[in-house]
Amino acid sequence: MMLGGPSLFLFSLLIMWCCMTGRRHAVYGQKKTSCVVQGSSADCSHLSLSSIPPDLPRNLTSLDVSHNRLQGIPTESLRPYPDLLHLSVSYNTIAKLDGRLCETLPRLQTLDVAHNQVLALREEDLSRCSGLTALILRSNRLKLQGEPFSGLQKLTYLDVSLNHLQSARLGSRPQLPALVNLSLAQNDITVLKRDDFSFLNHSSSLRVLNLSSVPLKTLEPGCLKPISGLSTLILDGSNMGAQVIAEICSQLSGTAISSLSLRNMKLASLPNTTFAGLQQTNLSCLDLSRNGLGKIEKGSFQWLPRLETLILMENNIKHLTQDTFQGLQSLKILQLTKALVKGHTSATPIIDDLSFQPLTTLESLVLQKTAIREITMQTFTGLTSLKELDLSWSSCLSLKTITNETFVSLAASPLRKLNLTGAAVVQISPGGFSTLKNLTVLLLDSNFIKQTLTGREFEGLGQLEEIHMSLNFQKVNLSSASFAAVPRLKVLTLGKSLTSTALNVDPSPFSPLVNLTFLDLSNNNIANIRRTLLKGLVNLRVLKLQHNNFARLWKNSNVGGPVMFLQDTLKLKTLLMDSNGLDEIPAGALRGLRELQELSLGNNLLNSLRPSVFDDLISLRALFLQKNVITSVRPEVFETPLRNLSLLVMGKNPYDCTCESILWYATWLNNTNTTSVPDLAEQYTCNTPLTYFNRSIMTFDPLSCKDMTPFRALYVVSSTTVILLLTVALFMRFHGWRIRFYCNIVVNRTLGFSDATVEEGRQFEYDAYVIHAEDDGGWVERRLLPLENGRCKFCLEVRDSNLGMSQLESIVNNIRNSRKILFVVTETLLRDPWCRRFTAHQALHQVIEASRDSVVLVFLQDVHDYKLSRTLFLRRGMLRSCCVLYWPVHKERVPAFHQKLLIALGMTNRLQD
């Protein structure tokens, strides 16, 4: 039912009052223990009160004490609240109204006493309530005595429904001059007498009369004449039959009636004389929904030439013919949702060709949730003013495949909006909508479309501005030309409709849409897109990408680097990327989005964010980062986006409640006055450290972070010192010998304890002094001495000792006269006390003091470097690699060994810098 003017105002007033008295019951689902005060309103309902609480604020303007145990309205208890405008005492056991109530509350405007036990209502009970504008006495046991409403000069709404009243006569003399809405619904009124409404003779403002569920049987002539200014009559659920309805229509003749509601009245058929009495009225709205209406006789609506809205929802109409809507030459809205059902002669309802032809002024046709046998080339012929056609959730084989003939009957219609949501569309043929050249909105959500959009599907739709194709039960693929025929498109929704590879085409399917402002690509499991996907969309304002798989695209490890697909959308205001598996945001991903106002990245895996990632979001008003793994909120990351924020949602993150991680964040939350943070106490909890585990972030004490600077510096200094000492100790333990070795060399060079000034080419008597164990003498004779045939000369301790010198002097002298010192290294040598205590020591002393790299090691066995150091004070690392030789196991490699030995013996002894 459609209402207008005062009728709409009165219904809005009633709804506002009901919401005011009942809204808190929905908000506070849990059991209350005391009154809830918000501003100047107090909700004291459902508290089992027997009196008005005395401790409420004195400035109350609205008080709700419904659903309690009040047996009367205690005027003395209300005296502390003289400013009350609205009082609800419904759902109590009040048996009588106190005449002093309005004297105690002189400003009272609305009084709700519904669902009580008020019996006798006298004139003195309401005589002082001249300022009352709404009085609700629904569901009591009223027995009117005298003229109880005569003093209500400003009353605009009166509800006395469900009181078992047997007459509509509420007074015997004119009264209620300002009444606009009167409800007599659900009373036992069977007769409307001529003078029943005479008490409203001076109430020219009455516009709405509610007689729902009233069992009217008889109407005396002229019974509605006193209220001839009536514009809305509600008879829903009255079950009075077509004959009584016809009589009511006759009584409405000559009145100002504009809206008539006849819902749920069990009208199985509609005779063609039912509305004859309305021919001389200006009826503009008629509601016949939920009547089980199966048959509409020819010419039933011929009496309603000025009707603009006809509602036939939820009926059982089996057949529409050319005569069904005859005479409705002014109709603009026809509502047929669930109005058509199958009949005996057809498995589906039949709409004859040209059935809508009489409706030349019709602008909106709603066939929602309707089963239609077929749509022919003449089904909608004659609808020359139609702007909106709703076929959503309808069943029709003609809609399964949309061809260029499906809507040909609308070729002469200026159709602007076509709704095919849930119409089981499977295929759109090329040019399927080409006859709808004025179409601006096309709704194709929740269908079964399975095809690649080549662009020909939208041929002829040059004016189209919106395409909605979300929640498709099959998958649609795109091509570069998919939307080339609709360059004016502003809104495109493809959520949960595309294949996962639909966007991986070049050039982008959206490149022709320079006017696009809204794009929905959510719930498509898209993983691969190109950097140029949104290229050219300079006017894009809203981009929805939630529930895809973009995690890899923004990884720095991605092949080719992160895909910066937002670089061309600089006017974007809303970006939604929830549930994409994102664990990082590259530095330039949001660069340039200075107009962005809403950013949603909830339900991802974001943790450590780069300091500059949000720096360009200077216009951000709403930020959603809930359900990530964010532990730290630092100013270098969040200071810019939080600066002008109106809404922040960052709950359900595992916050690290330490000074370093959230000190700045906790301070900001405590000081912000402009940003709303919903569920701050419940969903913003600490995960670490253990002290704060599972506690609200608001319990974090910022004072614990004061004067931390000296302790932090001390910590840095002490930890650095410990690490340095450990490093030095470990180095000295494993490499101290290198330092001592090179220090000795430097000291000897500096103090002059070397023969570095002696020319390298001086003549030595021997090429090498051989140091070996006694047991290894046989190897020396067999393997080394044969090399003396003109190529080199060895000095052996026994063979070449100097006559006339002691053994010690001979060894020292021979070492000085040898170019190299050759050690034949075996386990036996390391155990030889003479070699360990004197010979090797003299050789090493000679090496260090002479500053010569003159030692050659020949290993006959694999000796660990540690043993070599402990016995001979030598390490492999002290010598060049060419001076460390290993006796080969294989005989064929012996010549190569000899060659390497000769090279080592011929090398310079001078240390290389």
GIRA-V337242 format. One record per backbone hydrogen bond with DSSP energy under -1.0 kcal/mol. CO is the residue of the C=O (numbers start at 0). NH is the residue of the N-H. If there is no record, write none. Layout:
BEGIN
CO/NH, CO/NH
END
This chain:
BEGIN
3/6, 4/8, 5/9, 6/10, 7/11, 8/12, 9/13, 10/14, 11/15, 12/16, 13/17, 14/18, 15/19, 16/20, 17/21, 18/22, 22/26, 23/27, 35/42, 37/40, 39/60, 39/61, 40/37, 41/63, 42/35, 48/68, 56/59, 60/84, 60/85, 61/41, 62/87, 63/43, 65/45, 69/92, 70/94, 72/74, 77/80, 80/83, 84/108, 84/109, 85/62, 86/111, 87/64, 89/66, 93/116, 94/118, 97/100, 99/103, 100/104, 104/107, 108/132, 108/133, 109/86, 110/135, 111/88, 113/90, 117/140, 118/142, 120/144, 125/128, 128/131, 132/155, 132/156, 133/110, 134/158, 135/112, 137/114, 142/120, 146/149, 148/151, 150/152, 155/179, 155/180, 156/134, 157/182, 158/136, 160/138, 164/187, 175/178, 179/206, 179/207, 180/157, 181/209, 182/159, 184/161, 189/216, 189/217, 191/219, 192/195, 194/197, 196/199, 197/200, 198/174, 199/202, 201/203, 202/205, 206/230, 206/231, 207/181, 208/233, 209/183, 210/213, 211/185, 213/215, 217/191, 219/222, 221/224, 223/226, 224/227, 226/229, 227/255, 230/257, 230/258, 231/208, 232/260, 233/210, 234/237, 235/212, 240/244, 241/245, 242/246, 243/247, 244/248, 245/249, 246/250, 247/251, 251/254, 257/283, 257/284, 258/232, 259/286, 260/234, 262/236, 265/267, 267/293, 267/294, 269/296, 270/273, 272/275, 274/277, 275/278, 277/280, 283/307, 283/308, 284/259, 285/310, 286/261, 288/263, 292/315, 293/317, 294/269, 296/299, 298/301, 300/303, 303/306, 307/331, 307/332, 308/285, 309/334, 310/287, 312/289, 316/340, 317/349, 319/351, 322/298, 322/325, 324/327, 326/328, 327/330, 331/362, 331/363, 332/309, 333/365, 334/311, 335/338, 336/313, 338/316, 345/342, 348/372, 349/319, 351/354, 353/356, 355/358, 357/359, 362/386, 362/387, 363/333, 364/389, 365/335, 367/337, 369/394, 377/353, 379/382, 381/383, 386/415, 386/416, 387/364, 388/418, 389/366, 390/393, 391/368, 394/371, 395/398, 396/399, 399/425, 399/426, 401/428, 402/405, 404/407, 406/409, 407/410, 409/412, 412/414, 415/439, 415/440, 416/388, 417/442, 418/390, 419/422, 420/392, 424/447, 425/449, 426/401, 428/431, 430/433, 432/435, 434/436, 435/438, 439/464, 439/465, 440/417, 441/467, 442/419, 444/421, 446/472, 450/476, 455/430, 455/458, 457/460, 460/463, 464/489, 464/490, 465/441, 466/492, 467/443, 469/445, 475/498, 476/452, 478/481, 480/483, 482/485, 485/488, 489/516, 489/517, 490/466, 491/519, 492/468, 493/496, 494/470, 496/475, 498/501, 500/503, 502/504, 507/510, 509/512, 511/513, 512/515, 516/540, 516/541, 517/491, 518/543, 519/493, 521/495, 525/548, 529/532, 531/534, 533/536, 535/537, 536/539, 540/572, 540/573, 541/518, 542/575, 543/520, 545/522, 546/524, 549/553, 551/554, 552/562, 554/557, 557/560, 562/564, 563/566, 565/568, 568/571, 572/596, 572/597, 573/542, 574/599, 575/544, 577/546, 581/604, 585/588, 587/590, 589/592, 591/593, 592/595, 596/620, 596/621, 597/574, 598/623, 599/576, 601/578, 605/628, 609/612, 611/614, 613/616, 615/617, 620/645, 620/646, 621/598, 622/648, 623/600, 625/602, 630/655, 633/636, 633/637, 634/638, 637/641, 639/642, 645/675, 646/622, 648/624, 650/626, 652/654, 654/686, 654/687, 655/657, 657/661, 658/662, 660/632, 661/665, 662/666, 663/667, 664/668, 665/669, 666/670, 667/671, 675/647, 678/682, 682/651, 683/696, 684/654, 685/693, 687/656, 688/691, 691/694, 694/685, 695/698, 696/699, 700/703, 701/704, 702/705, 707/711, 708/712, 709/713, 710/714, 711/715, 712/716, 713/717, 714/718, 715/719, 716/720, 717/721, 718/722, 719/723, 720/724, 721/725, 722/726, 723/727, 724/728, 725/729, 726/730, 727/731, 728/732, 729/733, 730/734, 731/735, 734/738, 735/739, 736/740, 737/741, 738/742, 739/743, 740/744, 741/745, 742/746, 743/747, 744/748, 745/749, 746/750, 747/752, 751/753, 754/757, 758/761, 765/818, 766/819, 767/794, 768/821, 770/823, 772/775, 773/776, 775/779, 776/780, 777/781, 778/782, 779/783, 779/784, 783/786, 784/787, 787/789, 792/766, 792/767, 794/769, 795/799, 801/804, 805/809, 806/810, 807/811, 808/812, 809/813, 810/814, 811/815, 812/816, 814/817, 816/765, 819/768, 820/855, 821/770, 822/857, 824/859, 824/860, 825/829, 831/835, 832/836, 833/837, 833/838, 834/839, 837/841, 838/842, 839/843, 840/844, 841/845, 842/846, 843/847, 844/848, 845/849, 846/851, 851/853, 853/820, 855/822, 856/884, 857/824, 858/886, 860/862, 863/867, 864/868, 865/869, 866/870, 867/871, 867/873, 874/877, 875/878, 879/882, 880/883, 882/856, 884/858, 889/892, 890/893, 892/896, 893/897, 894/898, 895/899, 896/900, 897/901, 898/902, 899/903, 900/904, 901/905, 908/852
END
